[in-house]
Amino acid sequence: MSAMEVLVNDRTGRKARIKCNSDDTIGDLKKLIAAQIGTQADRIVLKKWNSILKNQIMLQDYEISDGQSLELYYS
């Protein structure tokens, strides 16, 4: 487990820096994002290079590292 910071950008100007751990799941990350930007976690869709990230997969399994940016969409 290593602490890191992930950047999320929703392409409308809203950006957030989220502190998390490499062994957090995408679902955990969505909850952290939701708490910070004030939206519901189940409405958040995260993408990396046009691939939708699945809730049950860990950040380290997607090779997401400290300082990496993810695209934030809403469903």
ABEGO torsion letter per residue (X at the ends): XBBBBBBBBAGAGBBBBBBBBAABBAAAAAAAAAAAAGBBAAABBBBBGGBBBBAABBAAAAGBBBGBBBBBBBX
